[in-house]
Amino acid sequence: DWRREYYVLQSDTRCYIFKSETSRAEPVTTIDLVNATVYGHVEKNGVEKPLFFNVRTETGDFLLRGESQTAKDAWVKAMKLQCVKLDRKKPQKDKKEKKGKKEDSGCWQLLS
């Protein structure tokens, strides 16, 4: 059962999720993008879910859905730019191997 939520991506590496576009006093959930990985490709039972994307954090997974392919692509791109990896030796893009394909998570690693 899906419910409509509104996301606000802040420059402090967090994504805030609100119940409605006008109720921004208290977020329903906050996604911390530090050490997170964003995947733009989601499959369930072998079936591709084209409007869905996944944000894997240290505390769990968030399955999100864009209103359209264009909106989904924009959110994936924006979240990948915001997400950072800490405590790594050198800056590089994180790679995820899945079913013979490599997917670029787009999360940058920062020197500690």
Phi, psi and omega per residue, in radians:
D1 nan 1.997 -3.081
W2 -1.700 2.493 3.052
R3 -2.164 2.571 -3.128
R4 -1.317 2.264 3.097
E5 -2.333 2.866 -3.112
Y6 -2.111 2.314 -3.051
Y7 -1.901 2.454 3.042
V8 -2.249 2.085 -3.135
L9 -1.684 2.102 -3.101
Q10 -1.788 2.776 -3.137
S11 -1.289 -0.087 3.124
D12 -1.557 0.400 3.135
T13 1.124 0.561 3.068
R14 -2.228 2.586 3.015
C15 -2.028 2.138 -3.133
Y16 -1.751 2.346 -3.130
I17 -1.980 2.226 -3.097
F18 -2.069 2.732 3.127
K19 -1.179 -0.634 -3.125
S20 -2.521 2.922 -3.118
E21 -1.136 -0.485 -3.083
T22 -1.707 -0.282 -3.102
S23 -1.688 1.354 -3.102
R24 -1.824 0.321 3.133
A25 -1.264 -0.760 -3.086
E26 -2.360 2.043 3.128
P27 -1.208 2.572 3.052
V28 -1.239 -0.748 -3.112
T29 -2.560 2.653 3.019
T30 -2.161 2.261 3.082
I31 -1.802 2.030 3.104
D32 -1.483 2.054 -3.059
L33 -1.553 0.044 3.041
V34 -1.255 2.226 -3.093
N35 1.075 0.449 3.092
A36 -1.698 2.825 3.071
T37 -2.283 2.338 -3.127
V38 -1.917 2.217 3.128
Y39 -2.023 2.163 -3.127
G40 -1.514 -0.124 -3.119
H41 -1.974 2.140 3.137
V42 -2.239 2.326 3.040
E43 -2.196 2.528 3.039
K44 -2.303 2.134 -3.097
N45 0.945 0.674 3.096
G46 1.390 0.043 -3.135
V47 -1.881 2.186 3.135
E48 -1.181 2.388 3.079
K49 -1.912 1.589 -2.945
P50 -1.110 -0.466 -3.108
L51 -1.649 -0.032 -3.079
F52 -1.696 2.636 2.979
F53 -2.508 2.769 -3.046
N54 -2.099 2.388 3.031
V55 -2.029 1.973 3.136
R56 -1.719 2.083 -3.130
T57 -2.015 3.093 3.101
E58 -1.168 -0.367 -3.099
T59 -1.793 -0.139 3.127
G60 2.707 -3.078 -3.138
D61 -1.837 2.490 3.063
F62 -2.104 2.047 3.094
L63 -1.672 2.011 -3.067
L64 -2.058 2.782 -3.103
R65 -2.344 2.345 3.054
G66 -1.542 2.715 3.116
E67 -1.205 -0.469 3.141
S68 -2.600 2.992 3.097
Q69 -1.102 -0.690 3.127
T70 -1.099 -0.785 3.121
A71 -1.126 -0.759 3.118
K72 -1.048 -0.832 -3.135
D73 -1.056 -0.687 3.126
A74 -1.148 -0.735 3.114
W75 -1.153 -0.763 3.133
V76 -1.051 -0.821 -3.140
K77 -1.067 -0.816 -3.116
A78 -1.122 -0.738 -3.123
M79 -1.204 -0.645 3.088
K80 -1.099 -0.632 3.112
L81 -1.214 -0.505 -3.116
Q82 -1.500 -0.452 -3.018
C83 -1.421 2.424 -3.089
V84 -2.293 2.624 3.037
K85 -1.879 2.305 3.124
L86 -1.848 2.818 3.077
D87 1.091 0.784 3.057
R88 -2.003 2.751 -3.084
K89 -1.287 -0.733 -3.112
K90 -2.503 2.620 3.119
P91 -1.167 2.277 3.056
Q92 -2.858 2.844 3.089
K93 -1.411 2.453 3.088
D94 -1.370 2.318 3.134
K95 -1.960 2.460 3.108
K96 -2.125 2.175 3.114
E97 -1.578 2.210 3.132
K98 -2.565 2.083 3.091
K99 0.832 0.854 3.079
G100 1.377 -0.044 3.139
K101 -2.013 2.530 3.032
K102 -1.725 2.297 3.098
E103 -2.022 2.263 3.134
D104 -1.402 2.039 -3.133
S105 -1.296 -0.397 3.102
G106 1.304 0.154 3.135
C107 -1.563 2.215 -3.093
W108 -1.552 2.500 -3.140
Q109 -1.751 2.299 -3.121
L110 -1.829 2.554 3.072
L111 -1.246 2.444 3.131
S112 -1.590 nan nan
